Amino acid sequence: MDEKCKKIMECLSDYMDGEASEQLCKMVEQHLAECDECKCMVENIKITIEMLHSLPEEEIPEDVEKSVLERLKKILFK
Ligand SMILES: [Zn+2]
């Protein structure tokens, strides 16, 4: 994973939360358009989050999405 990918991954949690600035969103989207590795990663994260959403609500602890992203980041940056 190159430096740019690392930077994108660091911003990904904000991006997925919709908390990223417009500028950051553009940067992430631009990178995803040209980097299959990161694109694949985002797809996997989205699938994971969708899977969580398909569970009954009472079984999902609060801010589980954030913790999933945190965990993924730890795996990525190990
Ligand atoms: Zn990348």
PDB file of the backbone (N, CA, C, O) and the ligand in Angstrom, with CONECT records:
HET     ZN  A 101       1
ATOM      1  N   MET A   1       0.850  -1.205   0.000  1.00  0.00           N
ATOM      2  CA  MET A   1       0.000   0.000   0.000  1.00  0.00           C
ATOM      3  C   MET A   1       0.883   1.251   0.000  1.00  0.00           C
ATOM      4  O   MET A   1       1.751   1.392   0.861  1.00  0.00           O
ATOM      5  N   ASP A   2       0.671   2.147  -0.945  1.00  0.00           N
ATOM      6  CA  ASP A   2       1.538   3.320  -0.988  1.00  0.00           C
ATOM      7  C   ASP A   2       1.041   4.427  -0.065  1.00  0.00           C
ATOM      8  O   ASP A   2      -0.013   4.310   0.560  1.00  0.00           O
ATOM      9  N   GLU A   3       1.820   5.501   0.007  1.00  0.00           N
ATOM     10  CA  GLU A   3       1.523   6.585   0.961  1.00  0.00           C
ATOM     11  C   GLU A   3       0.162   7.213   0.706  1.00  0.00           C
ATOM     12  O   GLU A   3      -0.562   7.554   1.642  1.00  0.00           O
ATOM     13  N   LYS A   4      -0.178   7.363  -0.559  1.00  0.00           N
ATOM     14  CA  LYS A   4      -1.447   8.012  -0.878  1.00  0.00           C
ATOM     15  C   LYS A   4      -2.614   7.156  -0.398  1.00  0.00           C
ATOM     16  O   LYS A   4      -3.595   7.666   0.143  1.00  0.00           O
ATOM     17  N   CYS A   5      -2.492   5.847  -0.603  1.00  0.00           N
ATOM     18  CA  CYS A   5      -3.536   4.930  -0.156  1.00  0.00           C
ATOM     19  C   CYS A   5      -3.702   5.028   1.354  1.00  0.00           C
ATOM     20  O   CYS A   5      -4.826   5.059   1.854  1.00  0.00           O
ATOM     21  N   LYS A   6      -2.607   5.075   2.071  1.00  0.00           N
ATOM     22  CA  LYS A   6      -2.657   5.180   3.531  1.00  0.00           C
ATOM     23  C   LYS A   6      -3.415   6.425   3.950  1.00  0.00           C
ATOM     24  O   LYS A   6      -4.238   6.395   4.865  1.00  0.00           O
ATOM     25  N   LYS A   7      -3.122   7.514   3.265  1.00  0.00           N
ATOM     26  CA  LYS A   7      -3.768   8.782   3.579  1.00  0.00           C
ATOM     27  C   LYS A   7      -5.274   8.681   3.338  1.00  0.00           C
ATOM     28  O   LYS A   7      -6.080   9.147   4.143  1.00  0.00           O
ATOM     29  N   ILE A   8      -5.627   8.073   2.231  1.00  0.00           N
ATOM     30  CA  ILE A   8      -7.041   7.902   1.899  1.00  0.00           C
ATOM     31  C   ILE A   8      -7.727   7.054   2.961  1.00  0.00           C
ATOM     32  O   ILE A   8      -8.827   7.374   3.411  1.00  0.00           O
ATOM     33  N   MET A   9      -7.068   5.971   3.354  1.00  0.00           N
ATOM     34  CA  MET A   9      -7.657   5.078   4.352  1.00  0.00           C
ATOM     35  C   MET A   9      -7.867   5.799   5.684  1.00  0.00           C
ATOM     36  O   MET A   9      -8.839   5.542   6.395  1.00  0.00           O
ATOM     37  N   GLU A  10      -6.954   6.690   6.008  1.00  0.00           N
ATOM     38  CA  GLU A  10      -7.081   7.441   7.258  1.00  0.00           C
ATOM     39  C   GLU A  10      -8.312   8.348   7.233  1.00  0.00           C
ATOM     40  O   GLU A  10      -8.925   8.608   8.269  1.00  0.00           O
ATOM     41  N   CYS A  11      -8.663   8.820   6.047  1.00  0.00           N
ATOM     42  CA  CYS A  11      -9.801   9.737   5.920  1.00  0.00           C
ATOM     43  C   CYS A  11     -11.103   8.988   5.714  1.00  0.00           C
ATOM     44  O   CYS A  11     -12.186   9.572   5.755  1.00  0.00           O
ATOM     45  N   LEU A  12     -10.985   7.692   5.493  1.00  0.00           N
ATOM     46  CA  LEU A  12     -12.139   6.919   5.055  1.00  0.00           C
ATOM     47  C   LEU A  12     -13.287   6.914   6.054  1.00  0.00           C
ATOM     48  O   LEU A  12     -14.456   6.954   5.669  1.00  0.00           O
ATOM     49  N   SER A  13     -12.951   6.864   7.328  1.00  0.00           N
ATOM     50  CA  SER A  13     -14.004   6.802   8.331  1.00  0.00           C
ATOM     51  C   SER A  13     -14.846   8.081   8.304  1.00  0.00           C
ATOM     52  O   SER A  13     -16.072   8.019   8.405  1.00  0.00           O
ATOM     53  N   ASP A  14     -14.201   9.224   8.170  1.00  0.00           N
ATOM     54  CA  ASP A  14     -14.929  10.494   8.042  1.00  0.00           C
ATOM     55  C   ASP A  14     -15.742  10.514   6.753  1.00  0.00           C
ATOM     56  O   ASP A  14     -16.887  10.966   6.713  1.00  0.00           O
ATOM     57  N   TYR A  15     -15.105  10.009   5.707  1.00  0.00           N
ATOM     58  CA  TYR A  15     -15.756   9.993   4.398  1.00  0.00           C
ATOM     59  C   TYR A  15     -17.031   9.159   4.445  1.00  0.00           C
ATOM     60  O   TYR A  15     -18.076   9.580   3.948  1.00  0.00           O
ATOM     61  N   MET A  16     -16.940   7.984   5.041  1.00  0.00           N
ATOM     62  CA  MET A  16     -18.088   7.082   5.106  1.00  0.00           C
ATOM     63  C   MET A  16     -19.165   7.635   6.039  1.00  0.00           C
ATOM     64  O   MET A  16     -20.350   7.367   5.842  1.00  0.00           O
ATOM     65  N   ASP A  17     -18.768   8.393   7.041  1.00  0.00           N
ATOM     66  CA  ASP A  17     -19.727   8.992   7.972  1.00  0.00           C
ATOM     67  C   ASP A  17     -20.398  10.218   7.387  1.00  0.00           C
ATOM     68  O   ASP A  17     -21.348  10.749   7.962  1.00  0.00           O
ATOM     69  N   GLY A  18     -19.903  10.665   6.247  1.00  0.00           N
ATOM     70  CA  GLY A  18     -20.407  11.895   5.659  1.00  0.00           C
ATOM     71  C   GLY A  18     -19.916  13.113   6.403  1.00  0.00           C
ATOM     72  O   GLY A  18     -20.504  14.190   6.304  1.00  0.00           O
ATOM     73  N   GLU A  19     -18.829  12.942   7.156  1.00  0.00           N
ATOM     74  CA  GLU A  19     -18.295  14.052   7.943  1.00  0.00           C
ATOM     75  C   GLU A  19     -17.133  14.754   7.253  1.00  0.00           C
ATOM     76  O   GLU A  19     -16.638  15.777   7.726  1.00  0.00           O
ATOM     77  N   ALA A  20     -16.710  14.193   6.140  1.00  0.00           N
ATOM     78  CA  ALA A  20     -15.566  14.770   5.450  1.00  0.00           C
ATOM     79  C   ALA A  20     -15.968  16.049   4.710  1.00  0.00           C
ATOM     80  O   ALA A  20     -17.118  16.215   4.302  1.00  0.00           O
ATOM     81  N   SER A  21     -15.009  16.930   4.550  1.00  0.00           N
ATOM     82  CA  SER A  21     -15.262  18.150   3.793  1.00  0.00           C
ATOM     83  C   SER A  21     -15.426  17.810   2.315  1.00  0.00           C
ATOM     84  O   SER A  21     -15.052  16.730   1.859  1.00  0.00           O
ATOM     85  N   GLU A  22     -15.994  18.759   1.587  1.00  0.00           N
ATOM     86  CA  GLU A  22     -16.201  18.548   0.156  1.00  0.00           C
ATOM     87  C   GLU A  22     -14.883  18.246  -0.547  1.00  0.00           C
ATOM     88  O   GLU A  22     -14.797  17.389  -1.427  1.00  0.00           O
ATOM     89  N   GLN A  23     -13.877  18.973  -0.129  1.00  0.00           N
ATOM     90  CA  GLN A  23     -12.546  18.804  -0.715  1.00  0.00           C
ATOM     91  C   GLN A  23     -12.022  17.386  -0.479  1.00  0.00           C
ATOM     92  O   GLN A  23     -11.469  16.745  -1.373  1.00  0.00           O
ATOM     93  N   LEU A  24     -12.214  16.928   0.746  1.00  0.00           N
ATOM     94  CA  LEU A  24     -11.743  15.591   1.107  1.00  0.00           C
ATOM     95  C   LEU A  24     -12.517  14.520   0.347  1.00  0.00           C
ATOM     96  O   LEU A  24     -11.939  13.541  -0.126  1.00  0.00           O
ATOM     97  N   CYS A  25     -13.829  14.715   0.236  1.00  0.00           N
ATOM     98  CA  CYS A  25     -14.652  13.763  -0.522  1.00  0.00           C
ATOM     99  C   CYS A  25     -14.147  13.636  -1.947  1.00  0.00           C
ATOM    100  O   CYS A  25     -14.020  12.536  -2.486  1.00  0.00           O
ATOM    101  N   LYS A  26     -13.865  14.771  -2.539  1.00  0.00           N
ATOM    102  CA  LYS A  26     -13.384  14.766  -3.926  1.00  0.00           C
ATOM    103  C   LYS A  26     -12.077  14.007  -4.031  1.00  0.00           C
ATOM    104  O   LYS A  26     -11.869  13.222  -4.956  1.00  0.00           O
ATOM    105  N   MET A  27     -11.192  14.255  -3.062  1.00  0.00           N
ATOM    106  CA  MET A  27      -9.889  13.608  -3.072  1.00  0.00           C
ATOM    107  C   MET A  27     -10.061  12.090  -2.974  1.00  0.00           C
ATOM    108  O   MET A  27      -9.427  11.330  -3.706  1.00  0.00           O
ATOM    109  N   VAL A  28     -10.930  11.669  -2.057  1.00  0.00           N
ATOM    110  CA  VAL A  28     -11.159  10.234  -1.862  1.00  0.00           C
ATOM    111  C   VAL A  28     -11.766   9.626  -3.123  1.00  0.00           C
ATOM    112  O   VAL A  28     -11.318   8.581  -3.595  1.00  0.00           O
ATOM    113  N   GLU A  29     -12.792  10.288  -3.665  1.00  0.00           N
ATOM    114  CA  GLU A  29     -13.468   9.741  -4.842  1.00  0.00           C
ATOM    115  C   GLU A  29     -12.529   9.650  -6.044  1.00  0.00           C
ATOM    116  O   GLU A  29     -12.552   8.690  -6.814  1.00  0.00           O
ATOM    117  N   GLN A  30     -11.714  10.675  -6.169  1.00  0.00           N
ATOM    118  CA  GLN A  30     -10.752  10.691  -7.262  1.00  0.00           C
ATOM    119  C   GLN A  30      -9.781   9.518  -7.136  1.00  0.00           C
ATOM    120  O   GLN A  30      -9.461   8.840  -8.112  1.00  0.00           O
ATOM    121  N   HIS A  31      -9.326   9.305  -5.910  1.00  0.00           N
ATOM    122  CA  HIS A  31      -8.377   8.221  -5.693  1.00  0.00           C
ATOM    123  C   HIS A  31      -9.035   6.866  -5.936  1.00  0.00           C
ATOM    124  O   HIS A  31      -8.430   5.972  -6.529  1.00  0.00           O
ATOM    125  N   LEU A  32     -10.273   6.718  -5.476  1.00  0.00           N
ATOM    126  CA  LEU A  32     -10.982   5.443  -5.653  1.00  0.00           C
ATOM    127  C   LEU A  32     -11.175   5.130  -7.128  1.00  0.00           C
ATOM    128  O   LEU A  32     -11.171   3.969  -7.537  1.00  0.00           O
ATOM    129  N   ALA A  33     -11.344   6.186  -7.921  1.00  0.00           N
ATOM    130  CA  ALA A  33     -11.548   5.995  -9.353  1.00  0.00           C
ATOM    131  C   ALA A  33     -10.315   5.421 -10.030  1.00  0.00           C
ATOM    132  O   ALA A  33     -10.408   4.771 -11.071  1.00  0.00           O
ATOM    133  N   GLU A  34      -9.159   5.670  -9.425  1.00  0.00           N
ATOM    134  CA  GLU A  34      -7.936   5.220 -10.102  1.00  0.00           C
ATOM    135  C   GLU A  34      -7.173   4.142  -9.333  1.00  0.00           C
ATOM    136  O   GLU A  34      -6.123   3.681  -9.779  1.00  0.00           O
ATOM    137  N   CYS A  35      -7.706   3.743  -8.176  1.00  0.00           N
ATOM    138  CA  CYS A  35      -6.990   2.747  -7.386  1.00  0.00           C
ATOM    139  C   CYS A  35      -7.916   1.583  -7.039  1.00  0.00           C
ATOM    140  O   CYS A  35      -8.814   1.716  -6.208  1.00  0.00           O
ATOM    141  N   ASP A  36      -7.688   0.455  -7.679  1.00  0.00           N
ATOM    142  CA  ASP A  36      -8.550  -0.713  -7.471  1.00  0.00           C
ATOM    143  C   ASP A  36      -8.465  -1.238  -6.046  1.00  0.00           C
ATOM    144  O   ASP A  36      -9.452  -1.706  -5.478  1.00  0.00           O
ATOM    145  N   GLU A  37      -7.274  -1.151  -5.485  1.00  0.00           N
ATOM    146  CA  GLU A  37      -7.055  -1.681  -4.138  1.00  0.00           C
ATOM    147  C   GLU A  37      -7.957  -0.981  -3.122  1.00  0.00           C
ATOM    148  O   GLU A  37      -8.620  -1.628  -2.311  1.00  0.00           O
ATOM    149  N   CYS A  38      -7.968   0.344  -3.180  1.00  0.00           N
ATOM    150  CA  CYS A  38      -8.774   1.119  -2.242  1.00  0.00           C
ATOM    151  C   CYS A  38     -10.260   0.973  -2.556  1.00  0.00           C
ATOM    152  O   CYS A  38     -11.094   0.907  -1.653  1.00  0.00           O
ATOM    153  N   LYS A  39     -10.574   0.923  -3.835  1.00  0.00           N
ATOM    154  CA  LYS A  39     -11.961   0.773  -4.246  1.00  0.00           C
ATOM    155  C   LYS A  39     -12.529  -0.522  -3.676  1.00  0.00           C
ATOM    156  O   LYS A  39     -13.646  -0.551  -3.159  1.00  0.00           O
ATOM    157  N   CYS A  40     -11.762  -1.565  -3.777  1.00  0.00           N
ATOM    158  CA  CYS A  40     -12.146  -2.880  -3.277  1.00  0.00           C
ATOM    159  C   CYS A  40     -12.355  -2.813  -1.761  1.00  0.00           C
ATOM    160  O   CYS A  40     -13.306  -3.385  -1.227  1.00  0.00           O
ATOM    161  N   MET A  41     -11.465  -2.117  -1.089  1.00  0.00           N
ATOM    162  CA  MET A  41     -11.536  -1.958   0.355  1.00  0.00           C
ATOM    163  C   MET A  41     -12.826  -1.252   0.760  1.00  0.00           C
ATOM    164  O   MET A  41     -13.512  -1.679   1.689  1.00  0.00           O
ATOM    165  N   VAL A  42     -13.148  -0.177   0.061  1.00  0.00           N
ATOM    166  CA  VAL A  42     -14.361   0.591   0.362  1.00  0.00           C
ATOM    167  C   VAL A  42     -15.587  -0.276   0.145  1.00  0.00           C
ATOM    168  O   VAL A  42     -16.525  -0.247   0.942  1.00  0.00           O
ATOM    169  N   GLU A  43     -15.579  -1.049  -0.936  1.00  0.00           N
ATOM    170  CA  GLU A  43     -16.692  -1.953  -1.202  1.00  0.00           C
ATOM    171  C   GLU A  43     -16.890  -2.922  -0.042  1.00  0.00           C
ATOM    172  O   GLU A  43     -18.012  -3.158   0.406  1.00  0.00           O
ATOM    173  N   ASN A  44     -15.786  -3.472   0.430  1.00  0.00           N
ATOM    174  CA  ASN A  44     -15.858  -4.426   1.545  1.00  0.00           C
ATOM    175  C   ASN A  44     -16.407  -3.779   2.804  1.00  0.00           C
ATOM    176  O   ASN A  44     -17.206  -4.379   3.524  1.00  0.00           O
ATOM    177  N   ILE A  45     -15.974  -2.558   3.065  1.00  0.00           N
ATOM    178  CA  ILE A  45     -16.456  -1.849   4.253  1.00  0.00           C
ATOM    179  C   ILE A  45     -17.953  -1.592   4.113  1.00  0.00           C
ATOM    180  O   ILE A  45     -18.716  -1.769   5.063  1.00  0.00           O
ATOM    181  N   LYS A  46     -18.363  -1.172   2.919  1.00  0.00           N
ATOM    182  CA  LYS A  46     -19.784  -0.900   2.690  1.00  0.00           C
ATOM    183  C   LYS A  46     -20.617  -2.150   2.901  1.00  0.00           C
ATOM    184  O   LYS A  46     -21.677  -2.107   3.525  1.00  0.00           O
ATOM    185  N   ILE A  47     -20.129  -3.262   2.377  1.00  0.00           N
ATOM    186  CA  ILE A  47     -20.848  -4.530   2.530  1.00  0.00           C
ATOM    187  C   ILE A  47     -20.956  -4.893   4.014  1.00  0.00           C
ATOM    188  O   ILE A  47     -22.002  -5.340   4.484  1.00  0.00           O
ATOM    189  N   THR A  48     -19.856  -4.690   4.737  1.00  0.00           N
ATOM    190  CA  THR A  48     -19.862  -4.989   6.176  1.00  0.00           C
ATOM    191  C   THR A  48     -20.893  -4.144   6.900  1.00  0.00           C
ATOM    192  O   THR A  48     -21.645  -4.647   7.735  1.00  0.00           O
ATOM    193  N   ILE A  49     -20.927  -2.861   6.579  1.00  0.00           N
ATOM    194  CA  ILE A  49     -21.869  -1.953   7.240  1.00  0.00           C
ATOM    195  C   ILE A  49     -23.306  -2.305   6.865  1.00  0.00           C
ATOM    196  O   ILE A  49     -24.198  -2.274   7.713  1.00  0.00           O
ATOM    197  N   GLU A  50     -23.528  -2.638   5.597  1.00  0.00           N
ATOM    198  CA  GLU A  50     -24.869  -3.028   5.173  1.00  0.00           C
ATOM    199  C   GLU A  50     -25.326  -4.292   5.882  1.00  0.00           C
ATOM    200  O   GLU A  50     -26.492  -4.437   6.247  1.00  0.00           O
ATOM    201  N   MET A  51     -24.389  -5.188   6.066  1.00  0.00           N
ATOM    202  CA  MET A  51     -24.675  -6.422   6.773  1.00  0.00           C
ATOM    203  C   MET A  51     -25.121  -6.103   8.206  1.00  0.00           C
ATOM    204  O   MET A  51     -26.077  -6.684   8.719  1.00  0.00           O
ATOM    205  N   LEU A  52     -24.413  -5.178   8.827  1.00  0.00           N
ATOM    206  CA  LEU A  52     -24.768  -4.762  10.189  1.00  0.00           C
ATOM    207  C   LEU A  52     -26.166  -4.170  10.211  1.00  0.00           C
ATOM    208  O   LEU A  52     -26.943  -4.401  11.137  1.00  0.00           O
ATOM    209  N   HIS A  53     -26.476  -3.392   9.160  1.00  0.00           N
ATOM    210  CA  HIS A  53     -27.781  -2.751   9.102  1.00  0.00           C
ATOM    211  C   HIS A  53     -28.911  -3.752   8.904  1.00  0.00           C
ATOM    212  O   HIS A  53     -30.062  -3.476   9.242  1.00  0.00           O
ATOM    213  N   SER A  54     -28.578  -4.910   8.357  1.00  0.00           N
ATOM    214  CA  SER A  54     -29.601  -5.908   8.107  1.00  0.00           C
ATOM    215  C   SER A  54     -29.920  -6.706   9.368  1.00  0.00           C
ATOM    216  O   SER A  54     -30.895  -7.457   9.400  1.00  0.00           O
ATOM    217  N   LEU A  55     -29.109  -6.546  10.397  1.00  0.00           N
ATOM    218  CA  LEU A  55     -29.381  -7.206  11.680  1.00  0.00           C
ATOM    219  C   LEU A  55     -30.499  -6.462  12.400  1.00  0.00           C
ATOM    220  O   LEU A  55     -30.698  -5.268  12.177  1.00  0.00           O
ATOM    221  N   PRO A  56     -31.231  -7.169  13.269  1.00  0.00           N
ATOM    222  CA  PRO A  56     -32.235  -6.457  14.070  1.00  0.00           C
ATOM    223  C   PRO A  56     -31.560  -5.363  14.900  1.00  0.00           C
ATOM    224  O   PRO A  56     -30.491  -5.565  15.477  1.00  0.00           O
ATOM    225  N   GLU A  57     -32.209  -4.211  14.941  1.00  0.00           N
ATOM    226  CA  GLU A  57     -31.575  -3.037  15.550  1.00  0.00           C
ATOM    227  C   GLU A  57     -31.114  -3.260  16.980  1.00  0.00           C
ATOM    228  O   GLU A  57     -30.058  -2.779  17.392  1.00  0.00           O
ATOM    229  N   GLU A  58     -31.926  -3.999  17.730  1.00  0.00           N
ATOM    230  CA  GLU A  58     -31.577  -4.171  19.151  1.00  0.00           C
ATOM    231  C   GLU A  58     -30.305  -4.989  19.357  1.00  0.00           C
ATOM    232  O   GLU A  58     -29.743  -5.025  20.451  1.00  0.00           O
ATOM    233  N   GLU A  59     -29.861  -5.646  18.282  1.00  0.00           N
ATOM    234  CA  GLU A  59     -28.650  -6.449  18.421  1.00  0.00           C
ATOM    235  C   GLU A  59     -27.384  -5.663  18.078  1.00  0.00           C
ATOM    236  O   GLU A  59     -26.267  -6.148  18.259  1.00  0.00           O
ATOM    237  N   ILE A  60     -27.579  -4.463  17.589  1.00  0.00           N
ATOM    238  CA  ILE A  60     -26.417  -3.657  17.210  1.00  0.00           C
ATOM    239  C   ILE A  60     -26.110  -2.633  18.297  1.00  0.00           C
ATOM    240  O   ILE A  60     -26.927  -1.752  18.566  1.00  0.00           O
ATOM    241  N   PRO A  61     -24.948  -2.741  18.919  1.00  0.00           N
ATOM    242  CA  PRO A  61     -24.593  -1.743  19.913  1.00  0.00           C
ATOM    243  C   PRO A  61     -24.389  -0.378  19.258  1.00  0.00           C
ATOM    244  O   PRO A  61     -24.083  -0.281  18.070  1.00  0.00           O
ATOM    245  N   GLU A  62     -24.560   0.648  20.040  1.00  0.00           N
ATOM    246  CA  GLU A  62     -24.375   2.005  19.507  1.00  0.00           C
ATOM    247  C   GLU A  62     -22.983   2.177  18.898  1.00  0.00           C
ATOM    248  O   GLU A  62     -22.030   1.498  19.279  1.00  0.00           O
ATOM    249  N   ASP A  63     -22.897   3.059  17.989  1.00  0.00           N
ATOM    250  CA  ASP A  63     -21.677   3.368  17.228  1.00  0.00           C
ATOM    251  C   ASP A  63     -20.854   2.151  16.794  1.00  0.00           C
ATOM    252  O   ASP A  63     -19.623   2.180  16.770  1.00  0.00           O
ATOM    253  N   VAL A  64     -21.571   1.094  16.455  1.00  0.00           N
ATOM    254  CA  VAL A  64     -20.858  -0.100  16.005  1.00  0.00           C
ATOM    255  C   VAL A  64     -20.174   0.140  14.658  1.00  0.00           C
ATOM    256  O   VAL A  64     -19.129  -0.443  14.370  1.00  0.00           O
ATOM    257  N   GLU A  65     -20.774   1.001  13.843  1.00  0.00           N
ATOM    258  CA  GLU A  65     -20.153   1.310  12.552  1.00  0.00           C
ATOM    259  C   GLU A  65     -18.771   1.889  12.747  1.00  0.00           C
ATOM    260  O   GLU A  65     -17.818   1.522  12.059  1.00  0.00           O
ATOM    261  N   LYS A  66     -18.682   2.792  13.688  1.00  0.00           N
ATOM    262  CA  LYS A  66     -17.388   3.417  13.973  1.00  0.00           C
ATOM    263  C   LYS A  66     -16.384   2.379  14.436  1.00  0.00           C
ATOM    264  O   LYS A  66     -15.225   2.386  14.020  1.00  0.00           O
ATOM    265  N   SER A  67     -16.840   1.489  15.300  1.00  0.00           N
ATOM    266  CA  SER A  67     -15.899   0.497  15.807  1.00  0.00           C
ATOM    267  C   SER A  67     -15.481  -0.475  14.719  1.00  0.00           C
ATOM    268  O   SER A  67     -14.356  -0.974  14.728  1.00  0.00           O
ATOM    269  N   VAL A  68     -16.375  -0.744  13.786  1.00  0.00           N
ATOM    270  CA  VAL A  68     -16.006  -1.599  12.653  1.00  0.00           C
ATOM    271  C   VAL A  68     -14.921  -0.924  11.827  1.00  0.00           C
ATOM    272  O   VAL A  68     -13.927  -1.545  11.450  1.00  0.00           O
ATOM    273  N   LEU A  69     -15.129   0.354  11.555  1.00  0.00           N
ATOM    274  CA  LEU A  69     -14.138   1.090  10.768  1.00  0.00           C
ATOM    275  C   LEU A  69     -12.803   1.151  11.500  1.00  0.00           C
ATOM    276  O   LEU A  69     -11.741   1.006  10.895  1.00  0.00           O
ATOM    277  N   GLU A  70     -12.874   1.369  12.813  1.00  0.00           N
ATOM    278  CA  GLU A  70     -11.640   1.414  13.606  1.00  0.00           C
ATOM    279  C   GLU A  70     -10.899   0.086  13.519  1.00  0.00           C
ATOM    280  O   GLU A  70      -9.678   0.032  13.372  1.00  0.00           O
ATOM    281  N   ARG A  71     -11.681  -0.979  13.615  1.00  0.00           N
ATOM    282  CA  ARG A  71     -11.070  -2.300  13.560  1.00  0.00           C
ATOM    283  C   ARG A  71     -10.430  -2.548  12.203  1.00  0.00           C
ATOM    284  O   ARG A  71      -9.321  -3.074  12.112  1.00  0.00           O
ATOM    285  N   LEU A  72     -11.142  -2.163  11.151  1.00  0.00           N
ATOM    286  CA  LEU A  72     -10.600  -2.335   9.806  1.00  0.00           C
ATOM    287  C   LEU A  72      -9.301  -1.553   9.644  1.00  0.00           C
ATOM    288  O   LEU A  72      -8.339  -2.027   9.039  1.00  0.00           O
ATOM    289  N   LYS A  73      -9.299  -0.359  10.194  1.00  0.00           N
ATOM    290  CA  LYS A  73      -8.097   0.473  10.091  1.00  0.00           C
ATOM    291  C   LYS A  73      -6.922  -0.192  10.780  1.00  0.00           C
ATOM    292  O   LYS A  73      -5.795  -0.170  10.287  1.00  0.00           O
ATOM    293  N   LYS A  74      -7.211  -0.786  11.937  1.00  0.00           N
ATOM    294  CA  LYS A  74      -6.136  -1.478  12.679  1.00  0.00           C
ATOM    295  C   LYS A  74      -5.595  -2.641  11.877  1.00  0.00           C
ATOM    296  O   LYS A  74      -4.391  -2.898  11.861  1.00  0.00           O
ATOM    297  N   ILE A  75      -6.509  -3.351  11.203  1.00  0.00           N
ATOM    298  CA  ILE A  75      -6.066  -4.469  10.369  1.00  0.00           C
ATOM    299  C   ILE A  75      -5.203  -3.947   9.229  1.00  0.00           C
ATOM    300  O   ILE A  75      -4.156  -4.511   8.912  1.00  0.00           O
ATOM    301  N   LEU A  76      -5.664  -2.854   8.620  1.00  0.00           N
ATOM    302  CA  LEU A  76      -4.967  -2.295   7.463  1.00  0.00           C
ATOM    303  C   LEU A  76      -3.582  -1.767   7.806  1.00  0.00           C
ATOM    304  O   LEU A  76      -2.645  -1.886   7.017  1.00  0.00           O
ATOM    305  N   PHE A  77      -3.468  -1.186   8.984  1.00  0.00           N
ATOM    306  CA  PHE A  77      -2.210  -0.504   9.315  1.00  0.00           C
ATOM    307  C   PHE A  77      -1.311  -1.299  10.237  1.00  0.00           C
ATOM    308  O   PHE A  77      -0.348  -0.774  10.797  1.00  0.00           O
ATOM    309  N   LYS A  78      -1.634  -2.561  10.386  1.00  0.00           N
ATOM    310  CA  LYS A  78      -0.849  -3.410  11.262  1.00  0.00           C
ATOM    311  C   LYS A  78       0.615  -3.441  10.844  1.00  0.00           C
ATOM    312  O   LYS A  78       1.424  -4.116  11.481  1.00  0.00           O
TER     313      LYS A  78
HETATM  314 ZN    ZN A 101      -5.226   3.447  -3.159  1.00  0.00          ZN2+
END
